[in-house]
């Protein structure tokens, strides 16, 4: 040991000191937490009342509110609300109601006409009016109810993300040098920090209990309840309140009571420490020295020393015997572990090689039909999770049979690899699969999904350039048809549906190419 603070007796003294402190403060802590529990219950009841009140107010708007907020989320980037918005939503209401009565006389929004039935301009006017109105109502409620925070959240398509649709804490963004409210921020809300919020959304009912936060806005309790509008679950209302400090007078009285009992406990603990040191700690010190020797030298001969120092029949002596046995077993285990590790490494290498063979096309080196089928399972899960956004491109090499019959299969393979290189170059951000002898499939996602049409044009341009290059051999001037299709959640219920549409588009392209050649 480097110093006295590393000794067992010192550590036992610290443990007993902590025990004394815990014992002394037990009654005070018990009273403290009883009062905290009462306060916590009062806070929760207050937050429940506020959340239910706000939900009741939202229900007066019905489905119109939900439709308007969805519109607001979709167009949040081109709707600007000044950071110093004073809460006066009446002019926006007047603009909307005037336009509505002019365009749809005799109609009542939410009764015989839906939000989506209005034209685009009126939908925008309604969404702006509705958001400003409820932002003002929520902000006013924080003052009226004397709480920190009220907000309305709507779930994003991304897992564990929420849109802060109505947020009483105005975050700033600057556009063209002017300050505006950062609206409908999409925020990751991890489940471990927001259990009650996700419980409210998942169950569609008020959460049981509340989340506690300690951030730049202070330490708060947050209560959540799900909102149902138009017969469906639409969002979550969150309410937060500051946690008051515990009464310092209660803590002071508790400390006075602890002082008297502390004197007695300190004397008792001092005597107990002396007894423990003489009867037990000395044995532990000897055992510690022997184990340290084994740790440094890795010599199993230290077992003899441990067994010789195991005097008596108490637990420490038993521990010494068991430690000696453990050292011997550890030696055997380490030898076996080393052998097992070597065997596992070899098996891992073998498994990786087999997996590569199973999923890699032997000719082109890209992924094969088996790998494509595995990828479709991932896309199927995304479809079931309502988060799918992808497309499929099917590419078919033209004239492969003619090349094989005329020039030989080796030249046919060159054509296949040439087309594979072109496909991989154009769709470099997407997985490419060889799913047949002359057929390739590309799963379009992310940037390739967004730029699919440009990539298809680039693909055609490369093939046109090859076709005009007379310096190339016939089998190097590859020709291919391509077809694309994109997942549509309305008409597609599987990946296979998208593939079939892409395949059909490819064959239509092939047919068009044939018609051009025959002219």
Phi and psi in degrees as a GROMACS rama.xvg file:
@    title "Ramachandran Plot"
@    xaxis  label "Phi"
@    yaxis  label "Psi"
@TYPE xy
-76.3427  -34.6598  UNK-2
-152.415  175.697  UNK-3
-65.3187  -25.5473  UNK-4
-69.8744  -13.6691  UNK-5
-88.8643  -8.66892  UNK-6
-74.0058  154.342  UNK-7
-64.6421  -40.0477  UNK-8
-63.6791  -35.7239  UNK-9
-66.3795  -42.3858  UNK-10
-67.2795  -38.0693  UNK-11
-63.7807  -37.7565  UNK-12
-62.3934  -41.0278  UNK-13
-63.7403  -41.9089  UNK-14
-61.7178  -45.301  UNK-15
-66.5954  -34.9985  UNK-16
-62.9811  -42.9292  UNK-17
-62.8287  -38.7144  UNK-18
-60.7894  -42.7011  UNK-19
-62.1664  -44.2599  UNK-20
-62.6148  -43.5294  UNK-21
-62.8807  -42.4859  UNK-22
-63.7852  -43.1025  UNK-23
-63.5893  -38.3413  UNK-24
-90.5279  -2.90288  UNK-25
-57.5064  -48.093  UNK-26
-65.6159  -40.6957  UNK-27
-67.0273  -41.6503  UNK-28
-64.1433  -39.4348  UNK-29
-60.0167  -45.7657  UNK-30
-65.3369  -38.482  UNK-31
-59.5  -49.2738  UNK-32
-73.5812  -27.1254  UNK-33
-62.5677  -44.1706  UNK-34
-68.2545  -37.1342  UNK-35
-63.9459  -38.4265  UNK-36
-62.9196  -41.9583  UNK-37
-62.5101  -44.4025  UNK-38
-64.6674  -40.5268  UNK-39
-60.8991  -41.8969  UNK-40
-63.1681  -41.4936  UNK-41
-63.5534  -41.2082  UNK-42
-61.597  -44.9102  UNK-43
-62.3018  -43.9312  UNK-44
-61.4605  -38.5582  UNK-45
-65.3438  -44.8262  UNK-46
-66.6457  -38.1832  UNK-47
-59.8702  -45.5107  UNK-48
-60.971  -43.6166  UNK-49
-65.2989  -46.6168  UNK-50
-61.0406  -43.2074  UNK-51
-65.3069  -37.5403  UNK-52
-63.609  -44.4837  UNK-53
-67.5559  -37.2184  UNK-54
-63.1222  -41.3642  UNK-55
-60.9904  -40.2482  UNK-56
-65.3128  -41.3911  UNK-57
-63.8715  -34.5583  UNK-58
-65.0263  -20.8871  UNK-59
-67.3468  -24.668  UNK-60
-84.2632  -27.6844  UNK-61
68.3386  -151.579  UNK-62
-64.6543  -23.0064  UNK-63
-59.2004  -40.6869  UNK-64
-61.5784  -46.0482  UNK-65
-62.562  -44.9548  UNK-66
-62.3854  -40.2185  UNK-67
-65.7812  -40.2837  UNK-68
-69.2524  -36.286  UNK-69
-63.0259  -41.9357  UNK-70
-61.0614  -42.0001  UNK-71
-63.0668  -41.3755  UNK-72
-61.8785  -42.6375  UNK-73
-68.3036  -28.3716  UNK-74
-116.866  22.6997  UNK-75
-62.238  -28.7564  UNK-76
-74.2328  -21.6164  UNK-77
-111.982  13.5585  UNK-78
-112.912  119.147  UNK-79
-112.921  127.907  UNK-80
-118.475  119.331  UNK-81
-55.8013  145.057  UNK-82
-64.1857  -24.4525  UNK-83
-98.9224  23.9202  UNK-84
-51.6867  124.222  UNK-85
-87.1032  4.2208  UNK-86
87.9047  0.466615  UNK-87
-83.7041  97.0886  UNK-88
-94.1647  -2.93704  UNK-89
-59.3824  -41.7814  UNK-90
-61.4722  -34.6879  UNK-91
-71.6365  -36.0686  UNK-92
-64.1821  -42.1146  UNK-93
-62.9187  -43.0245  UNK-94
-59.8637  -42.6777  UNK-95
-68.4643  -50.49  UNK-96
-66.724  -32.6636  UNK-97
-65.7571  -46.9765  UNK-98
-64.7776  -37.7708  UNK-99
-66.3689  -46.3323  UNK-100
-66.2707  -29.894  UNK-101
-73.2787  -42.9665  UNK-102
-83.7014  -29.8942  UNK-103
-133.291  65.1459  UNK-104
-61.5365  139.351  UNK-105
82.5146  -4.48533  UNK-106
-95.8372  153.766  UNK-107
-125.656  119.671  UNK-108
-66.0613  129.834  UNK-109
93.089  -9.66945  UNK-110
-115.754  -63.5134  UNK-111
-114.561  15.1915  UNK-112
-155.84  133.569  UNK-113
-94.2135  163.323  UNK-114
-56.896  -43.9098  UNK-115
-72.1563  -11.6943  UNK-116
-78.3276  -17.168  UNK-117
-77.0681  160.248  UNK-118
-73.783  170.108  UNK-119
-60.7256  -42.2391  UNK-120
-62.7672  -42.4791  UNK-121
-72.2433  -32.8546  UNK-122
-61.3375  -43.6523  UNK-123
-63.6437  -45.4981  UNK-124
-60.9186  -42.139  UNK-125
-64.9153  -43.3585  UNK-126
-63.9221  -41.4209  UNK-127
-64.4921  -45.4468  UNK-128
-61.7182  -45.2115  UNK-129
-64.3734  -42.8075  UNK-130
-66.7423  -45.3402  UNK-131
-65.2778  -37.2887  UNK-132
-61.093  -48.7248  UNK-133
-78.2776  -25.9401  UNK-134
-62.907  -42.7933  UNK-135
-65.538  -41.3435  UNK-136
-63.9247  -44.364  UNK-137
-64.5204  -42.0591  UNK-138
-66.2576  -38.3827  UNK-139
-67.0282  -35.2514  UNK-140
-65.3636  -34.4701  UNK-141
-61.8846  -33.8518  UNK-142
-77.0746  -44.1331  UNK-143
-64.7121  -38.1618  UNK-144
-94.6349  -1.17684  UNK-145
57.286  50.1561  UNK-146
-123.372  171.498  UNK-147
-79.8716  -38.0493  UNK-148
-159.807  135.447  UNK-149
-134.802  138.983  UNK-150
-153.554  161.132  UNK-151
-122.85  125.779  UNK-152
-115.091  146.219  UNK-153
-128.94  136.703  UNK-154
-70.086  142.379  UNK-155
-86.4096  168.015  UNK-156
-69.7251  -22.0889  UNK-157
-75.1498  135.701  UNK-158
-60.6328  134.192  UNK-159
66.6982  21.3687  UNK-160
-110.488  144.636  UNK-161
-129.366  143.23  UNK-162
-89.2978  125.012  UNK-163
-84.3773  84.7296  UNK-164
-70.9148  -47.5689  UNK-165
-121.743  114.992  UNK-166
-129.813  116.22  UNK-167
-73.7251  -15.3162  UNK-168
-95.2304  108.493  UNK-169
-77.9012  112.39  UNK-170
-88.0598  141.371  UNK-171
-96.9275  141.196  UNK-172
-135.468  152.872  UNK-173
-114.356  125.817  UNK-174
-126.44  119.651  UNK-175
54.4867  38.8139  UNK-176
81.4756  -1.06412  UNK-177
-110.324  150.051  UNK-178
-95.9163  129.903  UNK-179
-132.774  165.885  UNK-180
-77.0924  132.666  UNK-181
-77.4291  100.861  UNK-182
-89.8775  149.921  UNK-183
50.4656  46.8248  UNK-184
-63.0862  133.11  UNK-185
-93.6549  115.683  UNK-186
-124.407  136.898  UNK-187
-73.2883  124.021  UNK-188
-116.39  88.7547  UNK-189
-57.5581  141.845  UNK-190
-60.6304  -36.9676  UNK-191
-68.2134  -22.1561  UNK-192
-101.416  -14.6064  UNK-193
-132.418  47.463  UNK-194
-60.8351  -43.7112  UNK-195
-70.4293  -34.9162  UNK-196
-62.5259  -48.2005  UNK-197
-70.4319  -28.8828  UNK-198
-63.9545  -43.0769  UNK-199
-62.8649  -43.8958  UNK-200
-68.9456  -43.4267  UNK-201
-66.6829  -44.0416  UNK-202
-83.0484  -19.9136  UNK-203
71.7969  21.7819  UNK-204
-137.344  167.698  UNK-205
-58.368  140.648  UNK-206
-70.8299  151.486  UNK-207
-91.0751  108.434  UNK-208
87.6303  -164.657  UNK-209
-153.133  163.32  UNK-210
-87.2431  150.151  UNK-211
-114.245  131.244  UNK-212
-123.206  147.779  UNK-213
-135.727  93.8939  UNK-214
-139.349  -160.308  UNK-215
-64.2637  -15.5759  UNK-216
-94.3368  4.94698  UNK-217
100.923  -179.749  UNK-218
-89.983  123.74  UNK-219
-136.715  156.526  UNK-220
-97.8956  136.277  UNK-221
-120.802  124.59  UNK-222
-113.529  146.067  UNK-223
-132.378  145.022  UNK-224
-142.273  141.848  UNK-225
-75.8818  148.473  UNK-226
-111.802  132.424  UNK-227
-116.911  121.864  UNK-228
-130.444  135.256  UNK-229
62.706  29.1005  UNK-230
81.6067  11.9187  UNK-231
-142.258  158.583  UNK-232
-74.4696  126.369  UNK-233
-118.923  -28.6753  UNK-234
-175.312  -167.41  UNK-235
-134.4  133.513  UNK-236
-96.9465  129.411  UNK-237
-115.175  137.9  UNK-238
-130.206  138.301  UNK-239
-131.079  146.78  UNK-240
-137.714  144.629  UNK-241
-68.0067  144.813  UNK-242
-89.2161  118.429  UNK-243
-71.1141  150.476  UNK-244
-70.459  146.911  UNK-245
-68.5981  145.692  UNK-246
-59.6464  118.997  UNK-247
-65.6242  -27.0107  UNK-248
-63.9366  -37.1582  UNK-249
-64.5654  -40.8203  UNK-250
-65.8885  -39.2392  UNK-251
-63.2165  -46.1882  UNK-252
-63.3671  -36.2507  UNK-253
-65.0425  -40.2227  UNK-254
-64.7356  -36.5312  UNK-255
-63.8162  -41.8283  UNK-256
-65.5291  -34.5308  UNK-257
-69.5817  -28.7224  UNK-258
-63.8698  -43.5347  UNK-259
-64.2545  -46.0846  UNK-260
-67.7995  -27.7026  UNK-261
-62.878  -39.0036  UNK-262
-60.2123  -43.6189  UNK-263
-66.3192  -44.9127  UNK-264
-64.1143  -36.9585  UNK-265
-62.7933  -43.1815  UNK-266
-63.3262  -42.1612  UNK-267
-65.3271  -41.493  UNK-268
-67.3387  -37.4727  UNK-269
-60.4857  -45.3925  UNK-270
-64.1153  -38.7811  UNK-271
-66.2336  -36.1722  UNK-272
-65.1981  -40.064  UNK-273
-62.693  -43.3686  UNK-274
-63.9978  -44.5057  UNK-275
-64.4715  -39.5954  UNK-276
-62.6797  -47.7973  UNK-277
-68.9555  -36.5828  UNK-278
-91.5802  -29.3718  UNK-279
-127.288  -41.2807  UNK-280
-63.2764  -37.8736  UNK-281
-60.627  -38.0344  UNK-282
-65.0715  -41.0744  UNK-283
-64.8876  -35.1786  UNK-284
-62.8129  -43.9636  UNK-285
-62.3952  -43.5526  UNK-286
-63.0459  -39.7207  UNK-287
-61.4535  -43.5766  UNK-288
-63.0408  -39.3899  UNK-289
-67.6112  -43.3187  UNK-290
-64.886  -38.7427  UNK-291
-63.1906  -38.4352  UNK-292
-62.4037  -41.4287  UNK-293
-65.5968  -38.9623  UNK-294
-61.9298  -39.1769  UNK-295
-80.0264  -39.3723  UNK-296
-101.987  -19.0262  UNK-297
54.4437  36.0231  UNK-298
-104.5  111.54  UNK-299
-64.4092  -8.14608  UNK-300
-64.4502  -17.6082  UNK-301
-64.2035  -16.5631  UNK-302
-56.8466  -37.9156  UNK-303
-61.9052  -42.8102  UNK-304
-64.2951  -40.5053  UNK-305
-64.2718  -43.1547  UNK-306
-66.1109  -36.2154  UNK-307
-67.9312  -29.5994  UNK-308
-87.9624  -1.75306  UNK-309
-82.6052  84.2044  UNK-310
-96.7044  145.127  UNK-311
81.5369  -174.042  UNK-312
-122.17  19.2452  UNK-313
-80.8257  179.016  UNK-314
-65.0027  -32.5425  UNK-315
-69.7565  -39.3159  UNK-316
-62.5382  -42.8108  UNK-317
-61.8715  -39.2625  UNK-318
-62.3078  -39.542  UNK-319
-61.4809  -44.9546  UNK-320
-62.3327  -43.9096  UNK-321
-66.6583  -33.6468  UNK-322
-65.5051  -40.7717  UNK-323
-61.1134  -45.0431  UNK-324
-64.006  -37.7883  UNK-325
-65.0678  -37.8715  UNK-326
-63.6568  -43.2164  UNK-327
-63.4107  -41.1996  UNK-328
-69.2896  -34.4073  UNK-329
-63.7422  -38.8729  UNK-330
-59.2518  -46.3801  UNK-331
-64.7409  -39.5571  UNK-332
-64.0075  -42.4922  UNK-333
-64.4618  -38.408  UNK-334
-63.6765  -43.44  UNK-335
-66.9378  -37.5544  UNK-336
-63.7639  -39.7166  UNK-337
-62.5847  -44.2959  UNK-338
-64.6745  -41.5429  UNK-339
-65.3708  -39.2641  UNK-340
-62.2198  -42.2913  UNK-341
-62.812  -41.4736  UNK-342
-66.0892  -38.9687  UNK-343
-67.2448  -37.6646  UNK-344
-61.9912  -41.995  UNK-345
-65.7193  -40.4013  UNK-346
-67.2618  -35.779  UNK-347
-64.804  -44.2595  UNK-348
-60.5587  -40.8145  UNK-349
-64.9403  -42.8133  UNK-350
-65.2472  -39.871  UNK-351
-65.1151  -39.5599  UNK-352
-65.4422  -41.1206  UNK-353
-66.5932  -38.961  UNK-354
-64.5175  -38.1706  UNK-355
-65.4628  -42.4246  UNK-356
-63.3813  -36.9491  UNK-357
-71.4626  -26.3974  UNK-358
-113.984  1.11002  UNK-359
-113.939  134.782  UNK-360
-73.3561  127.834  UNK-361
-66.6753  -33.7074  UNK-362
-77.9526  -49.5006  UNK-363
-97.1095  -20.3417  UNK-364
83.459  -4.56836  UNK-365
-87.6567  179.68  UNK-366
-71.2789  152.145  UNK-367
-104.847  -168.353  UNK-368
-62.3792  -37.7189  UNK-369
-60.9497  -44.3995  UNK-370
-64.7245  -37.0531  UNK-371
-61.7215  -44.1785  UNK-372
-61.1626  -37.1904  UNK-373
-65.7972  -39.0437  UNK-374
-66.9082  -34.7201  UNK-375
-65.0176  -28.1529  UNK-376
-64.6988  -41.014  UNK-377
-62.3245  -42.3725  UNK-378
-66.5718  -34.3779  UNK-379
-63.0971  -40.9933  UNK-380
-62.8834  -39.2023  UNK-381
-65.2823  -37.9746  UNK-382
-63.0135  -44.6896  UNK-383
-65.5924  -29.0815  UNK-384
-88.0134  2.89547  UNK-385
63.0093  25.3316  UNK-386
-119.745  12.2332  UNK-387
-74.3884  135.833  UNK-388
-152.469  97.2014  UNK-389
-156.306  169.01  UNK-390
-138.841  166.868  UNK-391
-130.99  132.733  UNK-392
-112.79  130.835  UNK-393
-113.004  126.548  UNK-394
-121.781  131.162  UNK-395
-125.288  126.393  UNK-396
-73.4524  131.551  UNK-397
-87.7617  148.585  UNK-398
67.1419  21.0368  UNK-399
-62.5317  -42.9144  UNK-400
-63.3091  -41.4423  UNK-401
-62.3451  -40.5883  UNK-402
-66.5088  -44.509  UNK-403
-60.1893  -45.0027  UNK-404
-70.9749  -35.1312  UNK-405
-87.214  -45.5699  UNK-406
-110.936  -17.038  UNK-407
112.65  158.285  UNK-408
-68.5813  -26.7907  UNK-409
-64.2607  -41.1594  UNK-410
-69.3683  -33.1482  UNK-411
-61.9771  -39.9667  UNK-412
-64.9674  -35.8644  UNK-413
-61.9951  -41.2459  UNK-414
-61.9689  -43.1722  UNK-415
-61.8185  -46.3542  UNK-416
-68.0923  -33.4049  UNK-417
-63.8657  -46.9732  UNK-418
-64.5928  -39.816  UNK-419
-58.6603  -43.0896  UNK-420
-62.285  -40.8336  UNK-421
-64.3835  -46.5713  UNK-422
-60.7291  -46.3069  UNK-423
-65.4687  -32.055  UNK-424
-71.9252  -44.5757  UNK-425
-69.6393  -48.2942  UNK-426
-100.701  58.646  UNK-427
-73.9554  -13.0394  UNK-428
-101.265  10.7842  UNK-429
-128.902  150.162  UNK-430
-71.5243  134.693  UNK-431
-115.392  136.729  UNK-432
-128.739  141.627  UNK-433
-96.5666  109.132  UNK-434
-104.027  -1.30005  UNK-435
-160.956  -179.436  UNK-436
-57.8956  -45.8371  UNK-437
-124.638  22.6605  UNK-438
-125.363  136.726  UNK-439
-124.544  152.767  UNK-440
-129.976  141.648  UNK-441
-125.608  129.902  UNK-442
-95.5783  113.131  UNK-443
-89.8816  119.882  UNK-444
-142.057  165.623  UNK-445
55.1484  -126.792  UNK-446
-67.9286  -35.6469  UNK-447
-66.1526  -33.8153  UNK-448
-64.7535  -43.2661  UNK-449
-70.9687  -30.2459  UNK-450
-110.314  28.6516  UNK-451
-58.1914  -44.5883  UNK-452
-65.1824  -41.2868  UNK-453
-62.9014  -39.2108  UNK-454
-67.5712  -37.8655  UNK-455
-63.9616  -41.7607  UNK-456
-62.1498  -40.2494  UNK-457
-63.3217  -39.289  UNK-458
-61.7435  -48.0729  UNK-459
-61.1089  -38.9684  UNK-460
-64.3524  -40.0577  UNK-461
-64.7356  -44.7326  UNK-462
-65.0885  -38.4495  UNK-463
-62.6152  -39.5619  UNK-464
-65.0786  -40.8928  UNK-465
-64.672  -40.4601  UNK-466
-62.5815  -29.4483  UNK-467
-92.2272  -4.44261  UNK-468
-87.8776  100.252  UNK-469
-76.0956  -7.93974  UNK-470
-79.8424  -12.4278  UNK-471
-90.0331  152.622  UNK-472
-69.0221  160.841  UNK-473
-58.081  -41.1821  UNK-474
-76.4597  -11.5375  UNK-475
-89.0368  -19.449  UNK-476
-88.5006  69.8844  UNK-477
-68.1598  147.791  UNK-478
-127.31  140.041  UNK-479
-152.157  153.69  UNK-480
-106.365  145.87  UNK-481
-131.815  143.806  UNK-482
-138.859  142.058  UNK-483
-126.431  148.795  UNK-484
-147.076  151.674  UNK-485
-124.576  140.746  UNK-486
-60.7112  128.544  UNK-487
-121.142  112.566  UNK-488
-62.5871  -15.4961  UNK-489
-81.698  -42.667  UNK-490
-109.644  -5.34886  UNK-491
-112.14  127.02  UNK-492
-114.959  6.2612  UNK-493
-158.528  163.31  UNK-494
-67.1903  -34.016  UNK-495
-61.7311  -34.3254  UNK-496
-60.5201  -43.594  UNK-497
-65.6459  -42.2737  UNK-498
-61.2032  -43.1692  UNK-499
-62.3351  -39.9051  UNK-500
-67.033  -38.9443  UNK-501
-65.5423  -41.1547  UNK-502
-63.2327  -41.219  UNK-503
-64.4691  -39.8802  UNK-504
-65.5318  -36.1041  UNK-505
-63.8851  -46.2226  UNK-506
-65.0787  -33.3961  UNK-507
-64.4322  -40.2007  UNK-508
-65.192  -42.6033  UNK-509
-60.792  -41.2977  UNK-510
-65.0817  -40.8738  UNK-511
-64.7945  -38.7573  UNK-512
-64.3007  -39.103  UNK-513
-65.2036  -40.9085  UNK-514
-62.2061  -37.836  UNK-515
-66.4134  -41.1315  UNK-516
-65.3353  -31.7622  UNK-517
-82.3181  -10.0348  UNK-518
